């Protein structure tokens, strides 16, 4: 057991849209990611996805609505739900998802797909 400081972990990387694993629990990973501008529409057919905003503001666009998330807020996106995260300025978030979850889900956006087990 060890205490993790989220701000210390965020300070270790600068790349955007590239989740970094900081911990595991029961085959779930806690990932930190910095986002800015738009991502790609995608969905995860096998799992829900949790977004927790640590710092900043982000939006998640769905096929029929858009939600706004501020620091200290979170949302659970149900499996199979198409969504596109974006942020007008850099935003720091935590993702909680099963180990092995690919950041682009079923999307074929190869340019945005990153390693799914990148630890910091």
C-alpha positions as CSV (number, residue, x, y, z in Angstrom):
1,X,0.0,0.0,0.0
2,X,1.2,3.5,-0.8
3,X,-0.3,6.9,-1.1
4,X,-0.5,8.4,-4.6
5,X,-0.6,12.1,-5.2
6,X,-2.6,12.9,-8.3
7,X,-0.9,16.3,-8.9
8,X,2.6,14.6,-8.7
9,X,1.5,12.0,-11.2
10,X,0.1,14.6,-13.6
11,X,3.4,16.5,-13.4
12,X,5.2,13.4,-14.9
13,X,3.7,13.7,-18.4
14,X,2.5,16.3,-20.9
15,X,1.1,14.4,-23.8
16,X,-2.6,14.7,-24.5
17,X,-5.2,12.0,-24.9
18,X,-2.8,9.3,-23.7
19,X,-4.1,7.7,-20.5
20,X,-1.5,6.8,-17.8
21,X,-2.2,4.0,-15.3
22,X,-1.5,4.9,-11.7
23,X,-3.2,2.0,-9.9
24,X,-5.1,-1.3,-10.2
25,X,-7.9,-2.8,-8.2
26,X,-9.7,-6.1,-9.0
27,X,-8.7,-5.9,-12.7
28,X,-9.7,-2.3,-12.9
29,X,-7.3,0.5,-13.7
30,X,-7.2,4.1,-12.5
31,X,-5.8,6.2,-15.3
32,X,-4.9,9.9,-15.5
33,X,-5.2,11.7,-18.8
34,X,-4.8,15.3,-19.9
35,X,-7.2,16.3,-22.6
36,X,-7.6,19.4,-24.8
37,X,-9.7,20.0,-28.0
38,X,-11.7,17.1,-29.5
39,X,-11.3,13.4,-29.4
40,X,-13.1,10.9,-31.6
41,X,-16.6,9.5,-31.4
42,X,-16.3,5.9,-30.0
43,X,-17.9,3.4,-27.7
44,X,-16.8,0.5,-25.5
45,X,-18.9,-2.6,-26.2
46,X,-17.8,-4.6,-23.2
47,X,-17.6,-2.0,-20.4
48,X,-18.9,1.1,-18.8
49,X,-16.4,4.0,-18.5
50,X,-16.0,6.4,-15.6
51,X,-14.8,10.0,-16.2
52,X,-13.8,12.0,-13.1
53,X,-12.7,15.6,-13.6
54,X,-9.8,16.5,-11.4
55,X,-9.0,20.0,-12.8
56,X,-10.6,22.1,-15.5
57,X,-13.8,21.6,-17.5
58,X,-14.8,19.0,-20.1
59,X,-17.7,18.1,-22.2
60,X,-18.9,14.7,-23.5
61,X,-21.0,14.7,-26.6
62,X,-23.5,11.9,-27.1
63,X,-25.7,11.3,-30.2
64,X,-28.6,13.2,-28.7
65,X,-27.1,15.4,-26.0
66,X,-23.9,16.9,-24.4
67,X,-22.9,17.0,-20.8
68,X,-20.7,19.5,-19.1
69,X,-18.4,18.3,-16.3
70,X,-16.5,20.6,-13.9
71,X,-13.7,19.8,-11.4
72,X,-15.0,17.5,-8.7
73,X,-17.7,16.0,-11.0
74,X,-18.0,12.6,-12.6
75,X,-20.1,10.5,-15.0
76,X,-20.5,6.9,-15.8
77,X,-20.9,6.3,-19.6
78,X,-22.7,3.0,-20.0
79,X,-21.2,0.3,-22.3
80,X,-22.2,0.6,-25.9
81,X,-22.9,4.3,-25.6
82,X,-21.3,6.3,-28.4
83,X,-19.5,9.4,-27.0
84,X,-16.9,12.1,-27.8
85,X,-15.0,13.8,-25.0
86,X,-13.6,17.3,-25.6
87,X,-12.3,20.2,-23.6
88,X,-11.9,23.9,-24.7
89,X,-8.7,24.1,-22.6
90,X,-6.5,21.6,-21.0
91,X,-8.4,19.4,-18.5
92,X,-7.1,16.8,-16.1
93,X,-9.2,13.7,-15.7
94,X,-9.2,10.3,-14.2
95,X,-10.7,7.3,-16.0
96,X,-11.7,4.1,-14.2
97,X,-12.1,1.1,-16.5
98,X,-11.1,-2.6,-16.8
99,X,-7.5,-3.5,-17.5
100,X,-7.0,-3.8,-21.3
101,X,-9.6,-1.2,-22.3
102,X,-8.5,0.7,-25.4
103,X,-8.9,4.4,-25.3
104,X,-10.6,4.6,-28.7
105,X,-13.0,1.6,-28.0
106,X,-14.3,0.2,-31.2
107,X,-13.2,3.2,-33.3
108,X,-10.7,2.7,-36.1
109,X,-9.1,6.0,-35.3
110,X,-5.6,4.6,-35.3
111,X,-3.9,8.0,-34.9
112,X,-5.7,8.4,-31.5
113,X,-5.2,4.8,-30.2
114,X,-2.6,4.7,-27.4
115,X,-1.1,1.8,-25.4
116,X,-3.6,0.7,-22.8
117,X,-1.1,-0.3,-20.1
118,X,1.2,2.8,-19.9
119,X,2.2,3.2,-16.2
120,X,3.6,6.3,-14.5
